[in-house]
Amino acid sequence: MAKLEPRSAADAVPGPVPRQKSTAREYAEALGVALLLALLIRMFVVQAFKIPSGSMLPTLQIGDHILVNKFIYGARMEIPLTQVSLGQLPGLHAPKPGDVIVFIWPKDRSKDFIKRVIAVGGETVEVRSKQVYINGKLRDDPHATYAPPRGGPGSGENYGPYTVPTGTVFVMGDNRDQSYDSRFWGTVPLSDIKGKALIIYWSWDGPDRWVRWERIGRLVY
């Protein structure tokens, strides 16, 4: 029979015990990971915007909160909390007429605008008595709405013809008589487009009914 030998005092001393993270450190690390993921999603996938004006009525109402698809055209890589671009990732396709896009306003790069693409680079756009013509042909324009006629120079009721430069898009608001758009300040460079409007995730009108439940979840098109 094998003989058991007694353990020495040295053998009885336990090895070093791994130090456990404090609860505060665990929460801090989890918060840091969550913030990093949120930042990456905001930069490359989707970003939330609030509609502040009625230029896109009735498609988008004041108080609508929307999510914008950033990767479909190729996400702009920006310094966080700024409009400074570090480049752009490849996209799935270029903007096309009918898309509702969010972009940096060329007249004030601290502001974002939302409008509908009417024409792309190389197309000739003309507005005659509020009717939109592209390359000389009347464009089906089911989203456009109009206020009572106001007329006069600079009203936007007549415009062009104007050929859209390559690498830009011509945009207009759906609420044509209440929209400050490409008819007045020019086209939008593709590099300044932040994404395509995707869905209304929240909508409210404080002075009226507060939450507009019927608008939540609507796709933007």
VEXDREN-2710 file (C-alpha; in Angstrom, 1 decimal):
% VEXDREN-2710
k/r/px/py/pz
1/MET/0.0/0.0/0.0
2/ALA/1.2/3.5/-0.9
3/LYS/2.3/5.5/2.1
4/LEU/0.8/9.0/2.4
5/GLU/3.3/11.7/3.4
6/PRO/2.2/14.6/5.5
7/ARG/1.9/18.0/3.7
8/SER/4.4/20.6/4.8
9/ALA/3.3/24.1/6.0
10/ALA/4.5/25.6/2.7
11/ASP/2.2/23.3/0.8
12/ALA/-0.7/24.5/2.9
13/VAL/-0.3/28.1/2.0
14/PRO/-2.9/29.1/-0.7
15/GLY/-1.8/30.7/-3.9
16/PRO/-2.5/34.3/-4.8
17/VAL/-6.2/35.1/-5.2
18/PRO/-7.2/37.1/-8.3
19/ARG/-8.3/40.6/-7.5
20/GLN/-12.0/41.2/-8.2
21/LYS/-13.1/44.3/-10.0
22/SER/-15.1/46.8/-7.9
23/THR/-18.7/47.3/-8.7
24/ALA/-18.0/50.9/-9.7
25/ARG/-15.3/49.8/-12.2
26/GLU/-17.7/47.2/-13.7
27/TYR/-20.4/49.9/-14.2
28/ALA/-17.9/52.3/-15.6
29/GLU/-16.6/49.8/-18.2
30/ALA/-20.1/48.8/-19.2
31/LEU/-21.1/52.4/-19.6
32/GLY/-18.0/53.1/-21.7
33/VAL/-18.7/50.2/-24.0
34/ALA/-22.3/51.3/-24.4
35/LEU/-21.3/54.8/-25.2
36/LEU/-18.8/53.6/-27.8
37/LEU/-21.4/51.4/-29.4
38/ALA/-23.9/54.3/-29.5
39/LEU/-21.3/56.5/-31.1
40/LEU/-20.4/54.0/-33.7
41/ILE/-24.1/53.4/-34.5
42/ARG/-24.7/57.1/-34.8
43/MET/-21.6/57.6/-37.0
44/PHE/-22.1/54.7/-39.4
45/VAL/-25.6/53.2/-39.2
46/VAL/-28.5/55.5/-38.1
47/GLN/-28.9/58.9/-36.6
48/ALA/-31.9/60.6/-35.0
49/PHE/-33.2/64.0/-36.1
50/LYS/-36.2/66.2/-35.1
51/ILE/-38.3/68.1/-37.7
52/PRO/-38.4/71.8/-36.7
53/SER/-40.3/73.3/-39.6
54/GLY/-43.2/72.7/-42.0
55/SER/-41.2/72.7/-45.2
56/MET/-41.8/69.0/-45.7
57/LEU/-45.6/69.0/-44.9
58/PRO/-47.6/66.8/-45.1
59/THR/-44.9/64.1/-45.4
60/LEU/-43.2/65.2/-42.2
61/GLN/-44.8/67.4/-39.5
62/ILE/-43.3/69.7/-37.0
63/GLY/-42.4/67.6/-33.9
64/ASP/-41.8/64.4/-35.9
65/HIS/-38.6/62.6/-34.7
66/ILE/-37.0/60.4/-37.5
67/LEU/-34.2/57.9/-37.9
68/VAL/-31.9/58.4/-40.9
69/ASN/-30.2/55.6/-42.7
70/LYS/-26.5/56.7/-42.9
71/PHE/-24.9/53.7/-44.6
72/ILE/-27.1/53.5/-47.7
73/TYR/-25.3/56.4/-49.4
74/GLY/-22.0/55.8/-47.6
75/ALA/-21.6/57.2/-44.1
76/ARG/-19.7/60.4/-43.6
77/MET/-17.0/60.0/-41.0
78/GLU/-17.0/63.1/-38.9
79/ILE/-15.3/64.3/-35.8
80/PRO/-17.9/63.7/-33.0
81/LEU/-20.2/66.6/-32.3
82/THR/-18.9/68.5/-35.3
83/GLN/-19.6/68.7/-39.1
84/VAL/-15.9/68.2/-39.9
85/SER/-15.6/65.4/-42.4
86/LEU/-12.8/62.8/-42.2
87/GLY/-14.0/61.1/-45.4
88/GLN/-16.8/58.9/-46.6
89/LEU/-17.4/55.1/-46.7
90/PRO/-18.7/53.4/-49.8
91/GLY/-22.5/53.3/-50.0
92/LEU/-25.0/50.9/-51.5
93/HIS/-26.2/53.4/-54.1
94/ALA/-26.3/57.1/-54.9
95/PRO/-29.3/59.3/-54.0
96/LYS/-32.1/59.2/-56.6
97/PRO/-35.1/61.4/-57.3
98/GLY/-37.8/60.9/-54.7
99/ASP/-35.5/60.2/-51.8
100/VAL/-35.9/62.3/-48.7
101/ILE/-32.5/63.2/-47.5
102/VAL/-30.8/65.0/-44.6
103/PHE/-27.8/67.1/-45.5
104/ILE/-25.6/69.9/-44.3
105/TRP/-27.0/73.2/-45.5
106/PRO/-24.5/74.9/-47.8
107/LYS/-25.3/78.4/-46.6
108/ASP/-24.6/77.5/-42.9
109/ARG/-22.7/74.3/-42.3
110/SER/-23.7/74.2/-38.6
111/LYS/-27.3/73.4/-39.7
112/ASP/-28.9/70.2/-41.1
113/PHE/-31.8/70.4/-43.6
114/ILE/-34.2/67.8/-44.8
115/LYS/-35.7/67.9/-48.4
116/ARG/-36.7/65.6/-51.2
117/VAL/-34.3/64.9/-54.2
118/ILE/-35.8/66.3/-57.4
119/ALA/-33.0/65.9/-59.8
120/VAL/-29.4/64.5/-59.8
121/GLY/-26.2/65.5/-61.6
122/GLY/-26.6/65.9/-65.3
123/GLU/-30.4/66.4/-65.3
124/THR/-32.0/69.7/-66.3
125/VAL/-34.7/70.9/-63.9
126/GLU/-37.3/73.5/-64.7
127/VAL/-40.4/74.7/-62.8
128/ARG/-43.2/76.2/-64.8
129/SER/-46.2/77.5/-62.9
130/LYS/-45.3/75.2/-60.0
131/GLN/-45.0/72.1/-62.3
132/VAL/-41.6/70.3/-62.3
133/TYR/-40.0/69.3/-65.6
134/ILE/-36.9/67.1/-65.8
135/ASN/-35.1/67.1/-69.1
136/GLY/-38.1/68.8/-70.6
137/LYS/-40.6/66.2/-69.5
138/LEU/-43.3/66.8/-66.8
139/ARG/-42.3/64.9/-63.6
140/ASP/-44.9/63.0/-61.7
141/ASP/-44.8/64.9/-58.4
142/PRO/-47.3/63.2/-56.0
143/HIS/-45.7/64.5/-52.8
144/ALA/-45.9/68.2/-53.6
145/THR/-48.4/70.5/-51.9
146/TYR/-49.1/74.2/-52.6
147/ALA/-50.3/77.2/-50.6
148/PRO/-52.5/79.8/-52.3
149/PRO/-50.7/81.4/-55.3
150/ARG/-48.4/84.3/-54.4
151/GLY/-46.5/84.8/-57.6
152/GLY/-43.8/87.4/-58.2
153/PRO/-40.1/87.2/-58.8
154/GLY/-38.2/84.8/-56.6
155/SER/-41.4/82.9/-55.5
156/GLY/-40.1/79.6/-56.8
157/GLU/-43.2/79.1/-58.9
158/ASN/-41.1/79.4/-62.0
159/TYR/-37.4/78.4/-62.2
160/GLY/-34.8/77.4/-64.6
161/PRO/-34.0/75.6/-66.8
162/TYR/-31.0/74.7/-64.8
163/THR/-28.6/71.7/-65.3
164/VAL/-27.6/70.1/-62.0
165/PRO/-23.8/69.9/-61.7
166/THR/-22.2/66.4/-61.5
167/GLY/-21.7/65.3/-57.9
168/THR/-24.6/67.3/-56.6
169/VAL/-28.4/66.9/-56.2
170/PHE/-31.3/69.4/-56.6
171/VAL/-33.7/69.3/-53.6
172/MET/-37.1/70.8/-52.8
173/GLY/-39.5/70.6/-49.9
174/ASP/-42.8/68.9/-50.3
175/ASN/-44.5/72.1/-49.0
176/ARG/-43.4/73.9/-52.1
177/ASP/-44.6/77.4/-51.3
178/GLN/-43.2/77.3/-47.8
179/SER/-39.8/75.7/-48.6
180/TYR/-36.4/77.4/-48.8
181/ASP/-34.5/75.0/-51.1
182/SER/-32.4/74.5/-54.2
183/ARG/-34.5/77.0/-56.1
184/PHE/-33.1/79.7/-53.9
185/TRP/-29.6/78.6/-52.7
186/GLY/-28.4/75.9/-55.2
187/THR/-27.6/72.3/-55.1
188/VAL/-26.3/69.9/-52.4
189/PRO/-22.9/68.2/-52.8
190/LEU/-23.1/64.4/-52.5
191/SER/-20.4/64.6/-49.8
192/ASP/-22.6/66.7/-47.6
193/ILE/-25.5/64.2/-47.5
194/LYS/-25.9/62.6/-44.1
195/GLY/-28.4/59.9/-45.1
196/LYS/-31.9/58.9/-46.2
197/ALA/-34.9/59.4/-44.0
198/LEU/-36.1/56.0/-42.8
199/ILE/-38.9/56.0/-40.2
200/ILE/-40.8/58.2/-37.7
201/TYR/-40.0/56.8/-34.3
202/TRP/-41.7/59.5/-32.2
203/SER/-44.0/62.4/-32.9
204/TRP/-45.6/64.9/-30.6
205/ASP/-47.3/68.3/-30.6
206/GLY/-47.3/69.8/-27.1
207/PRO/-49.9/72.6/-27.7
208/ASP/-52.3/70.2/-29.4
209/ARG/-52.5/66.6/-28.4
210/TRP/-49.0/65.9/-27.2
211/VAL/-48.3/62.4/-28.6
212/ARG/-49.3/61.6/-32.2
213/TRP/-49.6/57.9/-31.8
214/GLU/-50.8/57.3/-35.4
215/ARG/-47.5/58.7/-36.8
216/ILE/-45.1/56.6/-34.8
217/GLY/-43.7/53.8/-36.9
218/ARG/-44.5/55.3/-40.3
219/LEU/-41.9/54.9/-43.0
220/VAL/-40.7/58.1/-44.7
221/TYR/-41.1/58.0/-48.5
END
